[in-house]
Amino acid sequence: MKGGVHMGKLNVLDWVALVLLIVGGLNWGLFGLFRFDLVSAIFGSVAILSRIVYILVGISAIYVASISTSLGKEK
């Protein structure tokens, strides 16, 4: 693929990590702009669920960072 990132060969773990990373990025953007915590808004007063989501987002960031060099390569 010319001029773009070829992402057709992602497995389920790759997609889950990317989605969680996007959710985390949107949450930080909303928090930075409006002091609105999307994760807390979704899970309400269930702090343990929010904490689990934050941990999964962090793990996803580490995972995506580790596979990012292979995302643009043809498989």
N, C-alpha and C positions, 0 to 999 in steps of 0.2 A: 504494500500500500504506500503510495507516495504522499508525502506531506502530512501524514497523520500517524496516530498510534494504532497499531493493529491489536485489537483486543478480542478477536474471535476465539482464541484458545484458552480463555479463562475457565478455571474449574469453579465448583460451587464455593469453596473456601475463599477463592479470590473475589468472587462477586459479593459474598457476605461481608468480607473485609472492606471492600470499596463502598458498599452501601452504608456500613457503620461509620466509615471515615467521612462520608458526605453528611450523614446525620450530625456527627460531631462538629464538623466545620460549620454547618448551618446553625447549630446550637451556639457555638462561640460567636458567630456573626450576629445573631439575634441578641445575645447577651451583651456584646460590645456596643451595639447600636441602641438597643432599647432596654437593657437590663432585664430581658425576658428569657427565662430558662425553659426551653422547649421540653426538655426531658422531664423536669419537675412538673410542668404543666400537664404532660401526658400521664405520668404515674402518680401525681398528687402527693399525698402525705406518706406514701410508701417509700421511705428513704432507701431501703435496701435495694429495691428495684432500680432506682436512679443510680445508685452506686455501682451496681452490676453493669448497667449500660455504660457508665463512664469508664469502667475497667475494660470492658469489651472494645470500646472506641480506642482506648490507649493501646491495647494489644493489636488492634487492627492497624493502627498507625505504624507500629513497629513492623508488622507483617508486610504491609504495603511498601514500606521503605525498603525492606529486604528484597522484595521481588520487583521493585520498580525498574531496575536495570534490564530486566527481561521483558517488560511490558511492550516495548517498542520493537522487539525482534520478531521476525517471522519464525514460526515453529515448524 
